[in-house]
Amino acid sequence: MSNESLPTAAAASGKARAADIAFIIDDDRLMAALLERHLARRGIGAVCFDDPASLLEALPSAKPAFLFTDLDMPLMRGTELVTRARACGFGGAIVLVTASREHEDLVAAVANGADEILGKPLRDADLDFLVEKIRAVARRSVSAVAPPRDLLEPIGQGIVLLDEECVPVHVNRRAREILGAGDEREAREILERHNLAAYIIGDNRAGDSVNFIDLPDPSGKGPSRLVGFEIHECATGPTGRSYLVLMHDFSEWRKLDELHLRFATCLSHRMRTPLTSVRNAVMILGEKGRLLDSAEKERFLDIGYRNIEKLMSSFDDLQSAFLVEVKDIDAWRSLIRVGTELGEILGEMERRGSISGFKLYSPDIALLTCRSRLKKYMITSVEAIGEWLGEIPSIECFVAMNDASGEAGEDPRLTISIRPRVDSRGGR
């Protein structure tokens, strides 16, 4: 299945005309063959390609009516193929065949010149509708764009599709929100009132551009909003061109600037001091060669706990500002006792049957650490031992602070060692 079939396809159709020919490229050969059979039943001769470069080379002379391309291909993505096909002057209908629902990819394909999106798996009804629609458009000499409304409507980016005369064909929900319009009719009126066509016709017609418009606040109470219009000219087929306009509400940036300021203030005034206190307390508790009595240990632990509480309060304030979930904060603000934490993890694994038993050797160490990462490390390590032994293991776990010798002034280091237990006969 390759471009070598081009003469065969033309010969097989007898007096084959370009209007009855489709080019197909898909790295899934079964999918390409299936599409080829579907098109043959509709009187369209298909030429299948494996190599995008060969397809692009054959495109100018063959001038097929249809080009069907997959989105995700190893040699060239479908969006790039669409762009290059239009750049070389291809005016036929381009159909993107994909199982993807990634809005950004699909919007990019439409912006680059794709006419239609055909979902996988293929359905006869969808293909019938698409082929007849493209044939009907080719018969008409009217410039129009058939927007994939269901695809564009839920996208969080403001999108306006315009025909060759810069008349809005579709204004999606986010664009209506930015414009302060209740429906498409009102949105079109606002765009006409601000003469959006003037930003497109003329110098901008030759290429893409970005322009800015001050729109009044929809409520009539707030300040005007700076809205950017990113204009892309794209081919729609043999009948004309269309324009894809992406809208950016830059008033949202002001809110982000305010959040940045609050975040910087919180870091500078409310977090640095408690973090420094916690770090110093942990360093003293873990310092090699320093002997602390119970009262001193409790004092430094108390310093750590009190400053952790201050940090928790600051994180809660940030959570209110940035809408961060509590579980995301809890993941890394925990001051834990390593031995107790490891005992709970290993005990849980023993109850689940992941290990047959365990022996834990750990001094009384308290650390600021991430519980979820510690648990993941333990589970992954024990699973690796089980795979190596080929059975459910019994393990020994050794914990030490600054276990390895090092230079003076070396940062405190926690070492956790896990190995299979050896029984009295030397077996594992």
C-alpha positions as CSV (number, residue, x, y, z in Angstrom):
1,M,0.0,0.0,0.0
2,S,2.0,3.0,-1.2
3,N,2.3,5.7,-3.8
4,E,3.3,3.0,-6.4
5,S,-0.4,2.2,-6.7
6,L,-1.1,5.6,-8.3
7,P,-1.1,4.4,-12.0
8,T,-3.0,1.3,-11.0
9,A,-5.8,3.3,-9.3
10,A,-6.2,5.6,-12.4
11,A,-6.2,2.6,-14.7
12,A,-8.7,0.7,-12.6
13,S,-11.2,3.5,-12.9
14,G,-10.9,3.6,-16.7
15,K,-11.6,7.3,-17.4
16,A,-10.8,8.3,-13.9
17,R,-11.2,12.0,-13.2
18,A,-9.4,14.0,-10.5
19,A,-12.9,14.7,-9.0
20,D,-13.2,11.0,-8.3
21,I,-9.8,10.4,-6.7
22,A,-8.9,10.6,-3.0
23,F,-5.4,10.4,-1.5
24,I,-5.2,8.5,1.8
25,I,-2.3,8.4,4.3
26,D,-2.5,6.5,7.6
27,D,0.3,4.6,9.4
28,D,-2.4,2.0,10.2
29,R,-2.6,0.0,7.0
30,L,-5.8,-1.8,8.0
31,M,-7.5,1.6,8.6
32,A,-6.3,2.9,5.2
33,A,-7.6,-0.2,3.4
34,L,-10.9,0.0,5.2
35,L,-11.3,3.7,4.2
36,E,-10.2,2.8,0.6
37,R,-13.1,0.2,0.4
38,H,-15.6,2.6,1.9
39,L,-14.7,5.2,-0.8
40,A,-14.8,2.7,-3.6
41,R,-18.4,1.9,-2.8
42,R,-19.1,5.6,-3.3
43,G,-17.4,5.8,-6.7
44,I,-14.2,7.3,-5.4
45,G,-10.9,5.8,-6.4
46,A,-8.3,5.9,-3.6
47,V,-4.6,6.1,-3.7
48,C,-2.9,5.1,-0.5
49,F,0.5,6.4,0.7
50,D,2.9,5.3,3.4
51,D,5.3,8.3,3.0
52,P,4.0,11.9,3.5
53,A,6.8,13.2,1.3
54,S,5.7,11.0,-1.6
55,L,2.1,12.2,-1.2
56,L,3.1,15.9,-1.2
57,E,5.2,15.3,-4.3
58,A,2.3,13.7,-6.2
59,L,-0.3,16.2,-5.0
60,P,0.2,19.1,-7.5
61,S,0.0,16.9,-10.7
62,A,-2.7,14.5,-9.6
63,K,-5.0,17.2,-8.0
64,P,-7.3,14.8,-6.2
65,A,-10.6,16.0,-4.9
66,F,-10.1,14.6,-1.4
67,L,-7.2,14.1,0.9
68,F,-7.7,11.9,4.0
69,T,-5.0,12.0,6.6
70,D,-4.4,10.5,10.0
71,L,-3.5,12.9,12.9
72,D,-0.8,10.9,14.8
73,M,1.8,9.5,12.3
74,P,5.5,8.7,13.0
75,L,7.0,10.5,9.9
76,M,4.8,13.6,10.0
77,R,1.9,14.8,12.1
78,G,-1.4,15.3,10.3
79,T,-1.5,19.0,11.2
80,E,1.9,19.5,9.5
81,L,0.8,17.6,6.4
82,V,-2.4,19.8,6.1
83,T,-0.2,22.9,6.3
84,R,2.2,21.8,3.7
85,A,-0.6,20.5,1.4
86,R,-2.2,24.0,1.5
87,A,1.1,25.7,1.1
88,C,1.8,23.8,-2.2
89,G,-1.6,25.1,-3.6
90,F,-3.8,22.1,-2.9
91,G,-7.4,23.3,-3.2
92,G,-9.3,20.0,-2.6
93,A,-11.1,18.9,0.5
94,I,-8.9,17.8,3.4
95,V,-10.4,15.4,6.0
96,L,-8.6,14.7,9.2
97,V,-9.3,11.0,10.3
98,T,-8.6,10.5,14.0
99,A,-9.7,9.0,17.2
100,S,-8.2,11.9,19.2
101,R,-10.4,14.3,21.1
102,E,-7.6,16.8,21.9
103,H,-9.2,20.1,21.1
104,E,-5.9,21.9,20.5
105,D,-4.8,19.5,17.8
106,L,-8.2,19.5,16.1
107,V,-8.4,23.3,16.2
108,A,-4.9,23.6,14.8
109,A,-5.8,21.3,12.0
110,V,-8.8,23.4,11.1
111,A,-6.7,26.6,11.3
112,N,-4.1,25.1,9.0
113,G,-6.6,24.2,6.3
114,A,-8.5,21.0,7.2
115,D,-12.2,21.1,6.1
116,E,-13.6,18.2,8.1
117,I,-12.9,15.9,11.1
118,L,-13.9,12.3,10.7
119,G,-13.9,10.2,13.8
120,K,-12.6,6.7,14.3
121,P,-14.0,4.1,14.1
122,L,-15.4,4.9,10.7
123,R,-19.2,4.8,10.3
124,D,-20.9,4.6,6.9
125,A,-23.4,7.3,7.7
126,D,-20.7,9.8,8.7
127,L,-18.7,9.1,5.5
128,D,-21.8,9.3,3.3
129,F,-22.7,12.7,4.8
130,L,-19.1,14.0,4.6
131,V,-18.6,12.9,0.9
132,E,-22.0,14.3,-0.2
133,K,-21.4,17.5,1.7
134,I,-18.0,18.1,0.1
135,R,-19.4,17.3,-3.3
136,A,-22.3,19.8,-2.8
137,V,-19.9,22.5,-1.7
138,A,-17.7,21.9,-4.8
139,R,-20.8,22.3,-7.0
140,R,-21.6,25.6,-5.5
141,S,-19.7,28.8,-6.2
142,V,-20.5,30.2,-2.7
143,S,-17.8,30.9,-0.2
144,A,-18.7,29.3,3.1
145,V,-17.2,27.5,6.0
146,A,-18.9,24.6,7.7
147,P,-17.6,24.9,11.3
148,P,-17.4,21.8,13.5
149,R,-19.7,23.5,16.0
150,D,-19.9,20.6,18.4
151,L,-16.1,20.5,18.6
152,L,-15.5,24.2,19.0
153,E,-18.4,25.1,21.4
154,P,-17.0,23.6,24.6
155,I,-13.4,24.8,24.1
156,G,-12.2,27.2,26.7
157,Q,-10.4,29.4,24.1
158,G,-12.6,32.1,22.5
159,I,-13.0,31.2,18.8
160,V,-14.8,33.0,16.0
161,L,-15.0,31.5,12.5
162,L,-15.6,33.9,9.6
163,D,-16.2,33.3,5.9
164,E,-14.4,34.9,3.0
165,E,-16.4,38.1,3.4
166,C,-15.5,38.3,7.1
167,V,-19.1,37.5,8.2
168,P,-19.1,35.5,11.5
169,V,-20.2,31.9,10.8
170,H,-19.8,30.6,14.4
171,V,-19.0,32.3,17.7
172,N,-18.3,29.7,20.4
173,R,-19.4,29.9,24.0
174,R,-16.1,31.3,25.4
175,A,-16.0,34.0,22.7
176,R,-19.6,35.0,23.6
177,E,-18.6,35.3,27.3
178,I,-15.7,37.5,26.4
179,L,-17.9,39.7,24.3
180,G,-20.6,39.8,26.9
181,A,-23.2,38.4,24.5
182,G,-26.1,36.2,25.4
183,D,-26.3,34.4,22.0
184,E,-24.6,34.2,18.6
185,R,-26.9,36.9,17.1
186,E,-25.8,39.4,19.8
187,A,-22.2,38.3,19.4
188,R,-22.3,39.0,15.7
189,E,-23.8,42.5,16.3
190,I,-21.0,43.3,18.8
191,L,-18.3,42.2,16.3
192,E,-19.9,44.3,13.5
193,R,-20.2,47.3,15.9
194,H,-16.4,47.1,16.5
195,N,-15.8,46.5,12.8
196,L,-13.7,43.3,13.2
197,A,-13.6,42.9,9.4
198,A,-11.5,46.1,9.2
199,Y,-8.7,44.3,11.0
200,I,-8.8,41.4,8.5
201,I,-9.4,43.0,5.1
202,G,-6.5,44.8,3.7
203,D,-2.9,44.4,4.9
204,N,-3.8,41.5,7.1
205,R,-5.4,39.5,4.3
206,A,-1.9,38.3,3.2
207,G,-1.1,36.6,6.5
208,D,-1.8,36.2,10.2
209,S,-1.9,39.1,12.6
210,V,-2.9,40.1,16.2
211,N,-5.0,43.2,17.0
212,F,-6.4,44.6,20.2
213,I,-9.8,46.1,20.9
214,D,-11.1,47.8,24.1
215,L,-14.5,46.3,24.9
216,P,-16.8,47.8,27.5
217,D,-17.5,45.7,30.6
218,P,-20.7,43.6,30.0
219,S,-22.2,44.8,33.2
220,G,-21.6,48.4,32.3
221,K,-20.1,49.0,35.8
222,G,-16.4,47.9,35.5
223,P,-13.5,49.2,33.4
224,S,-13.1,48.3,29.8
225,R,-11.4,45.1,28.9
226,L,-8.5,44.7,26.6
227,V,-9.2,41.8,24.2
228,G,-6.7,40.5,21.7
229,F,-7.8,39.1,18.3
230,E,-5.4,36.6,16.8
231,I,-6.4,36.2,13.2
232,H,-5.4,33.2,11.0
233,E,-6.3,33.0,7.4
234,C,-6.9,29.4,6.3
235,A,-8.1,27.7,3.1
236,T,-11.5,26.0,3.2
237,G,-11.5,24.2,-0.1
238,P,-11.8,25.0,-3.8
239,T,-14.5,27.6,-3.2
240,G,-12.6,30.1,-1.1
241,R,-11.0,31.0,2.2
242,S,-12.0,31.5,5.8
243,Y,-10.6,33.1,8.9
244,L,-10.1,31.6,12.4
245,V,-10.0,34.3,15.1
246,L,-8.7,33.4,18.5
247,M,-9.8,35.7,21.3
248,H,-7.7,36.5,24.4
249,D,-9.1,38.4,27.4
250,F,-6.1,40.2,28.8
251,S,-8.1,41.5,31.7
252,E,-7.5,38.1,33.3
253,W,-3.8,38.9,33.4
254,R,-4.5,41.7,35.9
255,K,-6.0,39.1,38.3
256,L,-3.0,36.9,37.8
257,D,-0.6,39.8,38.6
258,E,-2.5,40.3,41.9
259,L,-2.1,36.7,42.8
260,H,1.6,36.8,42.0
261,L,2.0,39.7,44.4
262,R,0.1,38.0,47.2
263,F,2.2,34.9,46.6
264,A,5.5,36.7,46.7
265,T,4.4,38.6,49.9
266,C,3.4,35.3,51.6
267,L,6.7,33.7,50.7
268,S,8.8,36.6,51.9
269,H,7.0,37.4,55.2
270,R,5.2,34.3,56.3
271,M,7.1,31.3,55.1
272,R,10.8,31.9,55.1
273,T,11.2,32.3,58.8
274,P,9.2,29.2,59.9
275,L,11.0,27.1,57.2
276,T,14.4,28.3,58.5
277,S,13.4,27.3,62.0
278,V,12.2,23.9,60.9
279,R,15.4,23.3,58.9
280,N,17.6,24.3,61.8
281,A,15.7,22.1,64.3
282,V,16.0,19.1,61.9
283,M,19.7,19.7,61.3
284,I,20.4,19.8,65.1
285,L,18.4,16.6,65.7
286,G,20.2,14.8,63.0
287,E,23.7,16.1,63.5
288,K,26.3,13.3,63.8
289,G,28.0,13.1,67.1
290,R,25.7,15.5,68.9
291,L,24.1,13.8,72.0
292,L,20.8,15.4,73.1
293,D,18.9,14.5,76.3
294,S,15.2,13.9,76.1
295,A,14.3,17.5,77.2
296,E,16.5,18.9,74.4
297,K,15.0,16.6,71.8
298,E,11.5,17.5,72.9
299,R,12.4,21.3,72.7
300,F,13.6,21.0,69.1
301,L,10.7,18.9,68.1
302,D,8.4,21.4,69.6
303,I,10.1,24.2,67.6
304,G,9.6,22.1,64.4
305,Y,5.9,21.3,65.2
306,R,5.0,25.0,66.1
307,N,6.6,26.3,62.9
308,I,5.0,23.6,60.8
309,E,1.6,24.9,62.2
310,K,2.5,28.4,61.0
311,L,3.4,27.0,57.6
312,M,0.1,25.1,57.4
313,S,-1.8,28.4,58.2
314,S,0.1,30.1,55.4
315,F,-0.6,27.3,53.0
316,D,-4.3,27.5,53.8
317,D,-4.2,31.2,52.9
318,L,-2.5,30.4,49.6
319,Q,-5.1,27.6,49.0
320,S,-7.9,30.2,49.3
321,A,-6.1,32.4,46.7
322,F,-5.1,29.7,44.3
323,L,-7.8,27.1,44.9
324,V,-5.3,24.3,45.7
325,E,-6.7,21.1,47.0
326,V,-5.9,20.2,50.6
327,K,-4.6,16.8,49.7
328,D,-2.0,18.4,47.4
329,I,-0.7,20.5,50.3
330,D,-0.7,17.6,52.8
331,A,1.5,15.6,50.4
332,W,4.7,17.5,51.3
333,R,4.2,19.5,54.6
334,S,4.4,16.5,57.0
335,L,6.9,16.2,59.9
336,I,7.0,12.5,60.4
337,R,8.8,10.0,62.7
338,V,10.4,7.7,60.1
339,G,10.3,4.5,62.2
340,T,6.6,4.9,63.0
341,E,5.8,5.7,59.4
342,L,7.8,2.8,58.0
343,G,6.2,0.4,60.5
344,E,2.7,1.4,59.4
345,I,3.6,1.0,55.7
346,L,5.2,-2.4,56.2
347,G,2.4,-3.6,58.5
348,E,-0.1,-2.6,55.8
349,M,1.8,-4.5,53.2
350,E,2.0,-7.6,55.4
351,R,-1.8,-7.5,56.0
352,R,-2.3,-7.3,52.2
353,G,0.0,-10.3,51.6
354,S,2.6,-8.3,49.7
355,I,5.2,-9.6,52.2
356,S,5.2,-12.6,54.6
357,G,6.8,-10.6,57.4
358,F,9.4,-7.9,58.2
359,K,12.0,-6.8,60.7
360,L,12.5,-3.0,61.1
361,Y,15.6,-1.4,62.6
362,S,15.2,2.4,62.9
363,P,16.4,5.0,65.3
364,D,13.9,7.6,66.6
365,I,14.3,10.1,63.7
366,A,11.8,12.9,62.9
367,L,11.9,14.5,59.4
368,L,10.0,16.9,57.2
369,T,9.2,14.7,54.2
370,C,6.7,13.6,51.6
371,R,4.6,10.7,52.9
372,S,3.4,9.6,49.4
373,R,6.9,9.4,48.0
374,L,8.2,7.5,51.0
375,K,5.3,5.0,50.6
376,K,5.9,4.6,46.9
377,Y,9.6,4.0,47.5
378,M,8.9,1.2,49.9
379,I,6.3,-0.5,47.8
380,T,8.4,-0.3,44.6
381,S,11.5,-1.7,46.4
382,V,9.6,-4.6,48.0
383,E,8.0,-5.5,44.7
384,A,11.4,-5.6,43.0
385,I,12.7,-8.0,45.7
386,G,9.6,-10.2,45.2
387,E,10.2,-10.3,41.4
388,W,13.8,-11.2,42.0
389,L,13.1,-14.0,44.4
390,G,10.0,-15.2,42.6
391,E,8.0,-15.4,45.8
392,I,6.4,-13.3,48.5
393,P,9.4,-12.1,50.6
394,S,10.1,-11.6,54.2
395,I,12.3,-8.5,54.5
396,E,14.6,-6.5,56.8
397,C,14.5,-2.7,56.7
398,F,17.4,-0.7,58.1
399,V,17.2,3.1,58.6
400,A,20.2,5.3,59.4
401,M,21.0,9.0,59.4
402,N,24.4,9.9,57.7
403,D,25.0,6.2,57.4
404,A,27.8,6.7,54.9
405,S,31.0,8.4,55.9
406,G,31.7,11.8,54.3
407,E,33.5,15.1,54.5
408,A,33.0,17.3,57.5
409,G,30.0,19.6,57.2
410,E,28.2,17.1,54.9
411,D,24.4,17.6,54.8
412,P,22.4,15.2,56.8
413,R,21.4,12.1,54.8
414,L,18.7,9.5,55.4
415,T,19.5,6.0,54.3
416,I,16.8,3.3,54.0
417,S,18.1,-0.2,53.1
418,I,15.7,-3.1,52.3
419,R,16.8,-6.7,51.7
420,P,15.4,-10.2,52.0
421,R,15.6,-11.8,55.5
422,V,18.0,-14.8,55.8
423,D,16.7,-17.7,57.9
424,S,18.7,-19.8,60.3
425,R,19.7,-22.2,57.5
426,G,21.1,-19.4,55.3
427,G,18.3,-19.5,52.9
428,R,16.2,-16.5,51.7
